[in-house]
Amino acid sequence: MTSSSSEYARIVDLPAHAGRSVRVRGWVTHVRSSGKVAFVVIRDGSGILQVVLVKSTVSPESWERFGTLTQETSVEIEGEVRLDKRAPGGVELGATSLEVEGPSPGDYPIQPKEHGIDFLLDHRHLWLRSERQRAILRVRAEIEQAIRDFFYERDFTLVDTPILTAAIGERSGLFATEYFDEGNAYLAQTGQLYGEAAAAALGKIYCFGPTFRAEKSKTRRHLTEFWMCEPEVAFNDSNDNMKLQEEFISFIVARVLERKQKELAELERDVSKLETVKAPFPRIDYNDAVKILQSKGSEVKWGDDLGAEDESLLVEGADRPVFIFNYPKEAKAFYMKENPADPRTVLCDDCLAPEGYGEIIGGSQREDDYDRLLERIKEEKLPLDAYGWYLDLRKYGTFVHSGFGLGLERTVAWICGLPHIREASPFPRLMNRLRP
């Protein structure tokens, strides 16, 4: 590599270097030449840059290297930054030298043509480099930052909960693994139970990390590994819980609209459908939801959990998410608080995204009565020895408390307008996919 006094600059920062010589590093996306003038388009993760090489002003070696460039070759280019409104990012680089850092064979698997989804998933490590996938990852990162900012600004404490556990939180399948002499451990389905313990110590907490469900499901809404954000608040009842959820969702959507317009445009997302997402959200009692669904031709009966088609019917025409609350006890998890107004039901809610994206949040007030919780654990035939510590939370200073879980990938899919959740994860884990 030749020595140079020019500083390195990221593409996104180049407008501030107009008129100066810089060095940039990146990967080649396109090349073309008219004989004496050549154009190279590169990306560096921060932006796209058009580079102009004039044969008469670069060394013979640099011109020769241009002739070897193929898609995804990594390069270092030095040149003068020139303002140009027609160029991507408003600048172009007039090259004075070009070095190849990492050659790329001419058989790069992903070409500008239609590829089957299995092919793209097999090459997910390379598919991520495409413009659409980069836009999704940036929106996902913004949503994650918004989640952290929302709770930080409201004085919640982040608590990291274990991934290996002896206690389960949901009825769906478990991934088991041998754990020394302790028998089986399970990959966490939720951090919630531990979050409840932390709420008694800190008042307002949230956990945020990967969770696992061994459900044999191939729908467009399911992954076997996904990220979930789970706040838990001492002395919040079910109504407080829904208020927090609608404030939370409204905050996330507003943040993405504020900071990721370019990415939403790349994804061809109709942002008018996001601009209406503001609290409060409509609330429909489960009893009324069943009647609405039956009037629309659904075969759902009272006592059934609601499926994807039912959820889509309930949000038809809605311009923001919709709460369905107080489901039958048999359809929900053991830890949910019995509804004093109707003991057949529990104080819970599902927050359904519009446009048919389904449940993005499940929440509930937790059962705070020791005897009732013990009864529910026995009814579900759960191992009492695994839940002794959980029952202690009701034994030593029980308290009203509520929380919820937001599925990150479902939220990303909805906000980005993705047809399938698999694109919302950098490396999706599906029932039939463990690689790359």
Secondary structure as UniProt FT lines:
FT   STRAND          7..8
FT   HELIX           11..17
FT   TURN            18..19
FT   STRAND          21..33
FT   STRAND          37..43
FT   STRAND          48..54
FT   HELIX           55..57
FT   HELIX           60..66
FT   TURN            67..68
FT   TURN            71..72
FT   STRAND          74..83
FT   TURN            85..86
FT   HELIX           88..90
FT   STRAND          91..102
FT   TURN            106..107
FT   HELIX           117..122
FT   HELIX           124..127
FT   TURN            128..129
FT   HELIX           131..153
FT   TURN            154..155
FT   STRAND          157..158
FT   STRAND          164..165
FT   STRAND          176..178
FT   TURN            180..181
FT   STRAND          184..187
FT   HELIX           192..202
FT   STRAND          204..212
FT   TURN            220..221
FT   STRAND          225..234
FT   HELIX           238..259
FT   HELIX           261..266
FT   TURN            267..268
FT   HELIX           272..275
FT   STRAND          283..285
FT   HELIX           286..295
FT   TURN            296..297
FT   TURN            302..303
FT   HELIX           308..314
FT   TURN            315..317
FT   STRAND          322..325
FT   HELIX           329..331
FT   TURN            334..335
FT   TURN            340..341
FT   TURN            343..344
FT   STRAND          345..346
FT   STRAND          348..353
FT   TURN            354..357
FT   STRAND          358..366
FT   HELIX           370..379
FT   TURN            380..381
FT   HELIX           384..386
FT   HELIX           388..395
FT   TURN            396..397
FT   STRAND          401..407
FT   HELIX           408..416
FT   HELIX           421..424
FT   TURN            431..432
//
